[in-house]
Amino acid sequence: MVCSFCGSEIKKGTGIVYAKTDGTVYNFCSRRCREYMLMKKDPRKFKWAMKNKNK
């Protein structure tokens, strides 16, 4: 699995699964990623997020 916010690999048996009422499912590697996604932050603005390194 891959984190929906930062794009890092999630080890089996770890992480957080978040499901919205419309059926959308998000996988997060940490509580920080979940909170930032819920606050609608842009992962490209954070150096620790892997998605911005794929430019």
PDBQT receptor file of N, H, CA, C and O in Angstrom, charges set to zero:
ATOM      1  N   MET A   1       0.832  -1.180   0.000  1.00  0.00    +0.000 N 
ATOM      2  CA  MET A   1       0.000   0.000   0.000  1.00  0.00    +0.000 C 
ATOM      3  C   MET A   1       0.876   1.243   0.000  1.00  0.00    +0.000 C 
ATOM      4  O   MET A   1       2.036   1.217   0.413  1.00  0.00    +0.000 OA
ATOM      5  N   VAL A   2       0.291   2.316  -0.470  1.00  0.00    +0.000 N 
ATOM      6  H   VAL A   2      -0.651   2.338  -0.805  1.00  0.00    +0.000 HD
ATOM      7  CA  VAL A   2       0.987   3.598  -0.547  1.00  0.00    +0.000 C 
ATOM      8  C   VAL A   2       0.153   4.638   0.198  1.00  0.00    +0.000 C 
ATOM      9  O   VAL A   2      -1.075   4.627   0.115  1.00  0.00    +0.000 OA
ATOM     10  N   CYS A   3       0.808   5.523   0.914  1.00  0.00    +0.000 N 
ATOM     11  H   CYS A   3       1.806   5.532   0.982  1.00  0.00    +0.000 HD
ATOM     12  CA  CYS A   3       0.133   6.589   1.655  1.00  0.00    +0.000 C 
ATOM     13  C   CYS A   3      -0.553   7.540   0.678  1.00  0.00    +0.000 C 
ATOM     14  O   CYS A   3       0.046   7.958  -0.313  1.00  0.00    +0.000 OA
ATOM     15  N   SER A   4      -1.808   7.881   0.959  1.00  0.00    +0.000 N 
ATOM     16  H   SER A   4      -2.294   7.542   1.765  1.00  0.00    +0.000 HD
ATOM     17  CA  SER A   4      -2.573   8.772   0.089  1.00  0.00    +0.000 C 
ATOM     18  C   SER A   4      -2.075  10.209   0.143  1.00  0.00    +0.000 C 
ATOM     19  O   SER A   4      -2.354  10.984  -0.771  1.00  0.00    +0.000 OA
ATOM     20  N   PHE A   5      -1.348  10.583   1.186  1.00  0.00    +0.000 N 
ATOM     21  H   PHE A   5      -1.121   9.953   1.929  1.00  0.00    +0.000 HD
ATOM     22  CA  PHE A   5      -0.856  11.954   1.300  1.00  0.00    +0.000 C 
ATOM     23  C   PHE A   5       0.580  12.101   0.821  1.00  0.00    +0.000 C 
ATOM     24  O   PHE A   5       0.854  12.882  -0.090  1.00  0.00    +0.000 OA
ATOM     25  N   CYS A   6       1.499  11.353   1.430  1.00  0.00    +0.000 N 
ATOM     26  H   CYS A   6       1.276  10.719   2.170  1.00  0.00    +0.000 HD
ATOM     27  CA  CYS A   6       2.918  11.574   1.126  1.00  0.00    +0.000 C 
ATOM     28  C   CYS A   6       3.476  10.618   0.081  1.00  0.00    +0.000 C 
ATOM     29  O   CYS A   6       4.539  10.884  -0.480  1.00  0.00    +0.000 OA
ATOM     30  N   GLY A   7       2.794   9.521  -0.194  1.00  0.00    +0.000 N 
ATOM     31  H   GLY A   7       1.931   9.305   0.262  1.00  0.00    +0.000 HD
ATOM     32  CA  GLY A   7       3.252   8.602  -1.224  1.00  0.00    +0.000 C 
ATOM     33  C   GLY A   7       4.261   7.573  -0.759  1.00  0.00    +0.000 C 
ATOM     34  O   GLY A   7       4.795   6.824  -1.577  1.00  0.00    +0.000 OA
ATOM     35  N   SER A   8       4.535   7.516   0.540  1.00  0.00    +0.000 N 
ATOM     36  H   SER A   8       4.100   8.124   1.205  1.00  0.00    +0.000 HD
ATOM     37  CA  SER A   8       5.505   6.536   1.032  1.00  0.00    +0.000 C 
ATOM     38  C   SER A   8       4.853   5.162   1.167  1.00  0.00    +0.000 C 
ATOM     39  O   SER A   8       3.632   5.044   1.269  1.00  0.00    +0.000 OA
ATOM     40  N   GLU A   9       5.682   4.142   1.165  1.00  0.00    +0.000 N 
ATOM     41  H   GLU A   9       6.674   4.237   1.082  1.00  0.00    +0.000 HD
ATOM     42  CA  GLU A   9       5.211   2.762   1.275  1.00  0.00    +0.000 C 
ATOM     43  C   GLU A   9       4.757   2.486   2.712  1.00  0.00    +0.000 C 
ATOM     44  O   GLU A   9       5.419   2.889   3.667  1.00  0.00    +0.000 OA
ATOM     45  N   ILE A  10       3.618   1.793   2.855  1.00  0.00    +0.000 N 
ATOM     46  H   ILE A  10       3.080   1.466   2.078  1.00  0.00    +0.000 HD
ATOM     47  CA  ILE A  10       3.093   1.427   4.166  1.00  0.00    +0.000 C 
ATOM     48  C   ILE A  10       3.321  -0.062   4.366  1.00  0.00    +0.000 C 
ATOM     49  O   ILE A  10       2.903  -0.878   3.545  1.00  0.00    +0.000 OA
ATOM     50  N   LYS A  11       3.985  -0.412   5.459  1.00  0.00    +0.000 N 
ATOM     51  H   LYS A  11       4.325   0.251   6.126  1.00  0.00    +0.000 HD
ATOM     52  CA  LYS A  11       4.231  -1.820   5.756  1.00  0.00    +0.000 C 
ATOM     53  C   LYS A  11       2.922  -2.509   6.128  1.00  0.00    +0.000 C 
ATOM     54  O   LYS A  11       2.016  -1.890   6.685  1.00  0.00    +0.000 OA
ATOM     55  N   LYS A  12       2.839  -3.785   5.815  1.00  0.00    +0.000 N 
ATOM     56  H   LYS A  12       3.575  -4.288   5.362  1.00  0.00    +0.000 HD
ATOM     57  CA  LYS A  12       1.648  -4.569   6.102  1.00  0.00    +0.000 C 
ATOM     58  C   LYS A  12       1.402  -4.617   7.610  1.00  0.00    +0.000 C 
ATOM     59  O   LYS A  12       2.322  -4.878   8.386  1.00  0.00    +0.000 OA
ATOM     60  N   GLY A  13       0.167  -4.365   8.018  1.00  0.00    +0.000 N 
ATOM     61  H   GLY A  13      -0.580  -4.153   7.388  1.00  0.00    +0.000 HD
ATOM     62  CA  GLY A  13      -0.187  -4.391   9.430  1.00  0.00    +0.000 C 
ATOM     63  C   GLY A  13      -0.027  -3.063  10.141  1.00  0.00    +0.000 C 
ATOM     64  O   GLY A  13      -0.293  -2.972  11.339  1.00  0.00    +0.000 OA
ATOM     65  N   THR A  14       0.407  -2.023   9.424  1.00  0.00    +0.000 N 
ATOM     66  H   THR A  14       0.624  -2.098   8.450  1.00  0.00    +0.000 HD
ATOM     67  CA  THR A  14       0.570  -0.702  10.029  1.00  0.00    +0.000 C 
ATOM     68  C   THR A  14      -0.246   0.314   9.241  1.00  0.00    +0.000 C 
ATOM     69  O   THR A  14      -0.823  -0.017   8.205  1.00  0.00    +0.000 OA
ATOM     70  N   GLY A  15      -0.294   1.522   9.720  1.00  0.00    +0.000 N 
ATOM     71  H   GLY A  15       0.175   1.790  10.562  1.00  0.00    +0.000 HD
ATOM     72  CA  GLY A  15      -0.972   2.589   9.007  1.00  0.00    +0.000 C 
ATOM     73  C   GLY A  15      -2.401   2.793   9.476  1.00  0.00    +0.000 C 
ATOM     74  O   GLY A  15      -2.885   2.103  10.373  1.00  0.00    +0.000 OA
ATOM     75  N   ILE A  16      -3.065   3.755   8.852  1.00  0.00    +0.000 N 
ATOM     76  H   ILE A  16      -2.672   4.316   8.124  1.00  0.00    +0.000 HD
ATOM     77  CA  ILE A  16      -4.427   4.142   9.195  1.00  0.00    +0.000 C 
ATOM     78  C   ILE A  16      -5.264   4.098   7.928  1.00  0.00    +0.000 C 
ATOM     79  O   ILE A  16      -4.844   4.591   6.881  1.00  0.00    +0.000 OA
ATOM     80  N   VAL A  17      -6.453   3.506   8.025  1.00  0.00    +0.000 N 
ATOM     81  H   VAL A  17      -6.794   3.106   8.875  1.00  0.00    +0.000 HD
ATOM     82  CA  VAL A  17      -7.392   3.495   6.908  1.00  0.00    +0.000 C 
ATOM     83  C   VAL A  17      -8.516   4.452   7.266  1.00  0.00    +0.000 C 
ATOM     84  O   VAL A  17      -9.102   4.347   8.344  1.00  0.00    +0.000 OA
ATOM     85  N   TYR A  18      -8.823   5.391   6.366  1.00  0.00    +0.000 N 
ATOM     86  H   TYR A  18      -8.347   5.476   5.490  1.00  0.00    +0.000 HD
ATOM     87  CA  TYR A  18      -9.866   6.385   6.588  1.00  0.00    +0.000 C 
ATOM     88  C   TYR A  18     -10.872   6.273   5.456  1.00  0.00    +0.000 C 
ATOM     89  O   TYR A  18     -10.498   6.362   4.287  1.00  0.00    +0.000 OA
ATOM     90  N   ALA A  19     -12.150   6.078   5.784  1.00  0.00    +0.000 N 
ATOM     91  H   ALA A  19     -12.454   6.005   6.734  1.00  0.00    +0.000 HD
ATOM     92  CA  ALA A  19     -13.200   5.951   4.776  1.00  0.00    +0.000 C 
ATOM     93  C   ALA A  19     -14.187   7.100   4.932  1.00  0.00    +0.000 C 
ATOM     94  O   ALA A  19     -14.688   7.356   6.027  1.00  0.00    +0.000 OA
ATOM     95  N   LYS A  20     -14.463   7.790   3.826  1.00  0.00    +0.000 N 
ATOM     96  H   LYS A  20     -14.057   7.582   2.937  1.00  0.00    +0.000 HD
ATOM     97  CA  LYS A  20     -15.435   8.871   3.831  1.00  0.00    +0.000 C 
ATOM     98  C   LYS A  20     -16.828   8.289   3.621  1.00  0.00    +0.000 C 
ATOM     99  O   LYS A  20     -16.962   7.125   3.244  1.00  0.00    +0.000 OA
ATOM    100  N   THR A  21     -17.852   9.077   3.859  1.00  0.00    +0.000 N 
ATOM    101  H   THR A  21     -17.744  10.023   4.166  1.00  0.00    +0.000 HD
ATOM    102  CA  THR A  21     -19.224   8.595   3.721  1.00  0.00    +0.000 C 
ATOM    103  C   THR A  21     -19.603   8.311   2.274  1.00  0.00    +0.000 C 
ATOM    104  O   THR A  21     -20.552   7.567   2.025  1.00  0.00    +0.000 OA
ATOM    105  N   ASP A  22     -18.882   8.887   1.316  1.00  0.00    +0.000 N 
ATOM    106  H   ASP A  22     -18.111   9.492   1.518  1.00  0.00    +0.000 HD
ATOM    107  CA  ASP A  22     -19.183   8.629  -0.093  1.00  0.00    +0.000 C 
ATOM    108  C   ASP A  22     -18.499   7.366  -0.610  1.00  0.00    +0.000 C 
ATOM    109  O   ASP A  22     -18.639   7.025  -1.785  1.00  0.00    +0.000 OA
ATOM    110  N   GLY A  23     -17.759   6.668   0.255  1.00  0.00    +0.000 N 
ATOM    111  H   GLY A  23     -17.645   6.945   1.209  1.00  0.00    +0.000 HD
ATOM    112  CA  GLY A  23     -17.120   5.413  -0.123  1.00  0.00    +0.000 C 
ATOM    113  C   GLY A  23     -15.660   5.533  -0.504  1.00  0.00    +0.000 C 
ATOM    114  O   GLY A  23     -15.022   4.521  -0.794  1.00  0.00    +0.000 OA
ATOM    115  N   THR A  24     -15.113   6.735  -0.513  1.00  0.00    +0.000 N 
ATOM    116  H   THR A  24     -15.632   7.557  -0.278  1.00  0.00    +0.000 HD
ATOM    117  CA  THR A  24     -13.700   6.935  -0.826  1.00  0.00    +0.000 C 
ATOM    118  C   THR A  24     -12.848   6.447   0.347  1.00  0.00    +0.000 C 
ATOM    119  O   THR A  24     -13.114   6.791   1.498  1.00  0.00    +0.000 OA
ATOM    120  N   VAL A  25     -11.834   5.652   0.053  1.00  0.00    +0.000 N 
ATOM    121  H   VAL A  25     -11.618   5.372  -0.883  1.00  0.00    +0.000 HD
ATOM    122  CA  VAL A  25     -10.965   5.098   1.092  1.00  0.00    +0.000 C 
ATOM    123  C   VAL A  25      -9.562   5.670   0.924  1.00  0.00    +0.000 C 
ATOM    124  O   VAL A  25      -9.006   5.662  -0.174  1.00  0.00    +0.000 OA
ATOM    125  N   TYR A  26      -8.998   6.165   2.016  1.00  0.00    +0.000 N 
ATOM    126  H   TYR A  26      -9.449   6.172   2.908  1.00  0.00    +0.000 HD
ATOM    127  CA  TYR A  26      -7.644   6.701   2.037  1.00  0.00    +0.000 C 
ATOM    128  C   TYR A  26      -6.791   5.853   2.969  1.00  0.00    +0.000 C 
ATOM    129  O   TYR A  26      -7.263   5.413   4.017  1.00  0.00    +0.000 OA
ATOM    130  N   ASN A  27      -5.547   5.624   2.595  1.00  0.00    +0.000 N 
ATOM    131  H   ASN A  27      -5.163   5.982   1.743  1.00  0.00    +0.000 HD
ATOM    132  CA  ASN A  27      -4.574   4.918   3.425  1.00  0.00    +0.000 C 
ATOM    133  C   ASN A  27      -3.492   5.907   3.830  1.00  0.00    +0.000 C 
ATOM    134  O   ASN A  27      -2.955   6.629   2.990  1.00  0.00    +0.000 OA
ATOM    135  N   PHE A  28      -3.171   5.939   5.121  1.00  0.00    +0.000 N 
ATOM    136  H   PHE A  28      -3.607   5.352   5.804  1.00  0.00    +0.000 HD
ATOM    137  CA  PHE A  28      -2.166   6.861   5.630  1.00  0.00    +0.000 C 
ATOM    138  C   PHE A  28      -1.088   6.102   6.384  1.00  0.00    +0.000 C 
ATOM    139  O   PHE A  28      -1.371   5.113   7.061  1.00  0.00    +0.000 OA
ATOM    140  N   CYS A  29       0.153   6.569   6.265  1.00  0.00    +0.000 N 
ATOM    141  H   CYS A  29       0.383   7.372   5.715  1.00  0.00    +0.000 HD
ATOM    142  CA  CYS A  29       1.270   5.925   6.957  1.00  0.00    +0.000 C 
ATOM    143  C   CYS A  29       1.394   6.425   8.388  1.00  0.00    +0.000 C 
ATOM    144  O   CYS A  29       1.971   5.738   9.231  1.00  0.00    +0.000 OA
ATOM    145  N   SER A  30       0.861   7.620   8.680  1.00  0.00    +0.000 N 
ATOM    146  H   SER A  30       0.393   8.179   7.995  1.00  0.00    +0.000 HD
ATOM    147  CA  SER A  30       0.997   8.182  10.025  1.00  0.00    +0.000 C 
ATOM    148  C   SER A  30      -0.186   9.093  10.341  1.00  0.00    +0.000 C 
ATOM    149  O   SER A  30      -0.973   9.458   9.467  1.00  0.00    +0.000 OA
ATOM    150  N   ARG A  31      -0.281   9.442  11.614  1.00  0.00    +0.000 N 
ATOM    151  H   ARG A  31       0.358   9.145  12.324  1.00  0.00    +0.000 HD
ATOM    152  CA  ARG A  31      -1.331  10.355  12.049  1.00  0.00    +0.000 C 
ATOM    153  C   ARG A  31      -1.106  11.744  11.447  1.00  0.00    +0.000 C 
ATOM    154  O   ARG A  31      -2.061  12.457  11.141  1.00  0.00    +0.000 OA
ATOM    155  N   ARG A  32       0.147  12.115  11.284  1.00  0.00    +0.000 N 
ATOM    156  H   ARG A  32       0.923  11.536  11.533  1.00  0.00    +0.000 HD
ATOM    157  CA  ARG A  32       0.480  13.419  10.699  1.00  0.00    +0.000 C 
ATOM    158  C   ARG A  32      -0.067  13.524   9.277  1.00  0.00    +0.000 C 
ATOM    159  O   ARG A  32      -0.650  14.544   8.910  1.00  0.00    +0.000 OA
ATOM    160  N   CYS A  33       0.118  12.478   8.477  1.00  0.00    +0.000 N 
ATOM    161  H   CYS A  33       0.592  11.649   8.775  1.00  0.00    +0.000 HD
ATOM    162  CA  CYS A  33      -0.393  12.492   7.105  1.00  0.00    +0.000 C 
ATOM    163  C   CYS A  33      -1.915  12.590   7.088  1.00  0.00    +0.000 C 
ATOM    164  O   CYS A  33      -2.486  13.318   6.276  1.00  0.00    +0.000 OA
ATOM    165  N   ARG A  34      -2.571  11.854   7.989  1.00  0.00    +0.000 N 
ATOM    166  H   ARG A  34      -2.107  11.263   8.649  1.00  0.00    +0.000 HD
ATOM    167  CA  ARG A  34      -4.035  11.893   8.051  1.00  0.00    +0.000 C 
ATOM    168  C   ARG A  34      -4.531  13.290   8.412  1.00  0.00    +0.000 C 
ATOM    169  O   ARG A  34      -5.453  13.803   7.779  1.00  0.00    +0.000 OA
ATOM    170  N   GLU A  35      -3.933  13.899   9.414  1.00  0.00    +0.000 N 
ATOM    171  H   GLU A  35      -3.184  13.482   9.928  1.00  0.00    +0.000 HD
ATOM    172  CA  GLU A  35      -4.354  15.232   9.843  1.00  0.00    +0.000 C 
ATOM    173  C   GLU A  35      -4.123  16.269   8.747  1.00  0.00    +0.000 C 
ATOM    174  O   GLU A  35      -4.978  17.126   8.521  1.00  0.00    +0.000 OA
ATOM    175  N   TYR A  36      -2.986  16.204   8.068  1.00  0.00    +0.000 N 
ATOM    176  H   TYR A  36      -2.292  15.508   8.251  1.00  0.00    +0.000 HD
ATOM    177  CA  TYR A  36      -2.691  17.169   7.014  1.00  0.00    +0.000 C 
ATOM    178  C   TYR A  36      -3.646  17.004   5.837  1.00  0.00    +0.000 C 
ATOM    179  O   TYR A  36      -4.040  17.996   5.223  1.00  0.00    +0.000 OA
ATOM    180  N   MET A  37      -4.027  15.761   5.510  1.00  0.00    +0.000 N 
ATOM    181  H   MET A  37      -3.708  14.955   6.009  1.00  0.00    +0.000 HD
ATOM    182  CA  MET A  37      -4.971  15.524   4.422  1.00  0.00    +0.000 C 
ATOM    183  C   MET A  37      -6.355  16.065   4.786  1.00  0.00    +0.000 C 
ATOM    184  O   MET A  37      -7.026  16.666   3.947  1.00  0.00    +0.000 OA
ATOM    185  N   LEU A  38      -6.781  15.855   6.029  1.00  0.00    +0.000 N 
ATOM    186  H   LEU A  38      -6.236  15.367   6.710  1.00  0.00    +0.000 HD
ATOM    187  CA  LEU A  38      -8.081  16.344   6.467  1.00  0.00    +0.000 C 
ATOM    188  C   LEU A  38      -8.119  17.869   6.540  1.00  0.00    +0.000 C 
ATOM    189  O   LEU A  38      -9.185  18.470   6.406  1.00  0.00    +0.000 OA
ATOM    190  N   MET A  39      -6.956  18.500   6.752  1.00  0.00    +0.000 N 
ATOM    191  H   MET A  39      -6.090  18.012   6.861  1.00  0.00    +0.000 HD
ATOM    192  CA  MET A  39      -6.875  19.961   6.749  1.00  0.00    +0.000 C 
ATOM    193  C   MET A  39      -6.679  20.512   5.337  1.00  0.00    +0.000 C 
ATOM    194  O   MET A  39      -6.512  21.717   5.151  1.00  0.00    +0.000 OA
ATOM    195  N   LYS A  40      -6.702  19.612   4.336  1.00  0.00    +0.000 N 
ATOM    196  H   LYS A  40      -6.838  18.633   4.488  1.00  0.00    +0.000 HD
ATOM    197  CA  LYS A  40      -6.581  19.960   2.919  1.00  0.00    +0.000 C 
ATOM    198  C   LYS A  40      -5.264  20.663   2.592  1.00  0.00    +0.000 C 
ATOM    199  O   LYS A  40      -5.230  21.596   1.790  1.00  0.00    +0.000 OA
ATOM    200  N   LYS A  41      -4.186  20.206   3.220  1.00  0.00    +0.000 N 
ATOM    201  H   LYS A  41      -4.213  19.448   3.871  1.00  0.00    +0.000 HD
ATOM    202  CA  LYS A  41      -2.853  20.734   2.925  1.00  0.00    +0.000 C 
ATOM    203  C   LYS A  41      -2.329  20.114   1.636  1.00  0.00    +0.000 C 
ATOM    204  O   LYS A  41      -2.737  19.014   1.262  1.00  0.00    +0.000 OA
ATOM    205  N   ASP A  42      -1.433  20.812   0.961  1.00  0.00    +0.000 N 
ATOM    206  H   ASP A  42      -1.102  21.705   1.265  1.00  0.00    +0.000 HD
ATOM    207  CA  ASP A  42      -0.837  20.339  -0.282  1.00  0.00    +0.000 C 
ATOM    208  C   ASP A  42       0.473  19.620   0.031  1.00  0.00    +0.000 C 
ATOM    209  O   ASP A  42       1.396  20.241   0.558  1.00  0.00    +0.000 OA
ATOM    210  N   PRO A  43       0.580  18.310  -0.284  1.00  0.00    +0.000 N 
ATOM    211  CA  PRO A  43       1.805  17.576   0.054  1.00  0.00    +0.000 C 
ATOM    212  C   PRO A  43       3.044  18.066  -0.682  1.00  0.00    +0.000 C 
ATOM    213  O   PRO A  43       4.162  17.796  -0.244  1.00  0.00    +0.000 OA
ATOM    214  N   ARG A  44       2.871  18.777  -1.783  1.00  0.00    +0.000 N 
ATOM    215  H   ARG A  44       1.963  18.997  -2.139  1.00  0.00    +0.000 HD
ATOM    216  CA  ARG A  44       4.026  19.283  -2.531  1.00  0.00    +0.000 C 
ATOM    217  C   ARG A  44       4.758  20.383  -1.786  1.00  0.00    +0.000 C 
ATOM    218  O   ARG A  44       5.896  20.703  -2.130  1.00  0.00    +0.000 OA
ATOM    219  N   LYS A  45       4.133  20.970  -0.771  1.00  0.00    +0.000 N 
ATOM    220  H   LYS A  45       3.208  20.710  -0.492  1.00  0.00    +0.000 HD
ATOM    221  CA  LYS A  45       4.749  22.064  -0.026  1.00  0.00    +0.000 C 
ATOM    222  C   LYS A  45       5.578  21.592   1.167  1.00  0.00    +0.000 C 
ATOM    223  O   LYS A  45       6.169  22.411   1.870  1.00  0.00    +0.000 OA
ATOM    224  N   PHE A  46       5.625  20.282   1.400  1.00  0.00    +0.000 N 
ATOM    225  H   PHE A  46       5.144  19.617   0.829  1.00  0.00    +0.000 HD
ATOM    226  CA  PHE A  46       6.352  19.739   2.543  1.00  0.00    +0.000 C 
ATOM    227  C   PHE A  46       7.539  18.930   2.065  1.00  0.00    +0.000 C 
ATOM    228  O   PHE A  46       7.407  18.064   1.200  1.00  0.00    +0.000 OA
ATOM    229  N   LYS A  47       8.706  19.217   2.634  1.00  0.00    +0.000 N 
ATOM    230  H   LYS A  47       8.813  19.921   3.336  1.00  0.00    +0.000 HD
ATOM    231  CA  LYS A  47       9.926  18.530   2.216  1.00  0.00    +0.000 C 
ATOM    232  C   LYS A  47       9.902  17.053   2.579  1.00  0.00    +0.000 C 
ATOM    233  O   LYS A  47      10.505  16.242   1.877  1.00  0.00    +0.000 OA
ATOM    234  N   TRP A  48       9.218  16.683   3.661  1.00  0.00    +0.000 N 
ATOM    235  H   TRP A  48       8.727  17.342   4.231  1.00  0.00    +0.000 HD
ATOM    236  CA  TRP A  48       9.203  15.296   4.106  1.00  0.00    +0.000 C 
ATOM    237  C   TRP A  48       8.283  14.417   3.264  1.00  0.00    +0.000 C 
ATOM    238  O   TRP A  48       8.383  13.192   3.332  1.00  0.00    +0.000 OA
ATOM    239  N   ALA A  49       7.400  15.005   2.481  1.00  0.00    +0.000 N 
ATOM    240  H   ALA A  49       7.319  16.000   2.426  1.00  0.00    +0.000 HD
ATOM    241  CA  ALA A  49       6.489  14.215   1.642  1.00  0.00    +0.000 C 
ATOM    242  C   ALA A  49       7.229  13.762   0.383  1.00  0.00    +0.000 C 
ATOM    243  O   ALA A  49       7.930  14.555  -0.246  1.00  0.00    +0.000 OA
ATOM    244  N   MET A  50       7.076  12.509   0.022  1.00  0.00    +0.000 N 
ATOM    245  H   MET A  50       6.506  11.865   0.533  1.00  0.00    +0.000 HD
ATOM    246  CA  MET A  50       7.801  11.945  -1.115  1.00  0.00    +0.000 C 
ATOM    247  C   MET A  50       7.220  12.382  -2.457  1.00  0.00    +0.000 C 
ATOM    248  O   MET A  50       7.931  12.362  -3.462  1.00  0.00    +0.000 OA
ATOM    249  N   LYS A  51       5.941  12.778  -2.500  1.00  0.00    +0.000 N 
ATOM    250  H   LYS A  51       5.364  12.794  -1.684  1.00  0.00    +0.000 HD
ATOM    251  CA  LYS A  51       5.311  13.130  -3.769  1.00  0.00    +0.000 C 
ATOM    252  C   LYS A  51       5.991  14.319  -4.432  1.00  0.00    +0.000 C 
ATOM    253  O   LYS A  51       6.026  14.398  -5.660  1.00  0.00    +0.000 OA
ATOM    254  N   ASN A  52       6.540  15.257  -3.633  1.00  0.00    +0.000 N 
ATOM    255  H   ASN A  52       6.511  15.193  -2.636  1.00  0.00    +0.000 HD
ATOM    256  CA  ASN A  52       7.176  16.425  -4.241  1.00  0.00    +0.000 C 
ATOM    257  C   ASN A  52       8.543  16.090  -4.818  1.00  0.00    +0.000 C 
ATOM    258  O   ASN A  52       9.101  16.901  -5.556  1.00  0.00    +0.000 OA
ATOM    259  N   LYS A  53       9.100  14.927  -4.509  1.00  0.00    +0.000 N 
ATOM    260  H   LYS A  53       8.646  14.267  -3.910  1.00  0.00    +0.000 HD
ATOM    261  CA  LYS A  53      10.405  14.536  -5.035  1.00  0.00    +0.000 C 
ATOM    262  C   LYS A  53      10.298  13.910  -6.417  1.00  0.00    +0.000 C 
ATOM    263  O   LYS A  53      11.316  13.656  -7.060  1.00  0.00    +0.000 OA
ATOM    264  N   ASN A  54       9.084  13.658  -6.881  1.00  0.00    +0.000 N 
ATOM    265  H   ASN A  54       8.257  13.864  -6.359  1.00  0.00    +0.000 HD
ATOM    266  CA  ASN A  54       8.875  13.031  -8.185  1.00  0.00    +0.000 C 
ATOM    267  C   ASN A  54       8.741  14.052  -9.307  1.00  0.00    +0.000 C 
ATOM    268  O   ASN A  54       8.312  13.697 -10.404  1.00  0.00    +0.000 OA
ATOM    269  N   LYS A  55       9.094  15.299  -9.063  1.00  0.00    +0.000 N 
ATOM    270  H   LYS A  55       9.443  15.588  -8.172  1.00  0.00    +0.000 HD
ATOM    271  CA  LYS A  55       8.953  16.351 -10.084  1.00  0.00    +0.000 C 
ATOM    272  C   LYS A  55       9.916  16.141 -11.224  1.00  0.00    +0.000 C 
ATOM    273  O   LYS A  55       9.935  16.930 -12.169  1.00  0.00    +0.000 OA
TER     274      LYS A  55
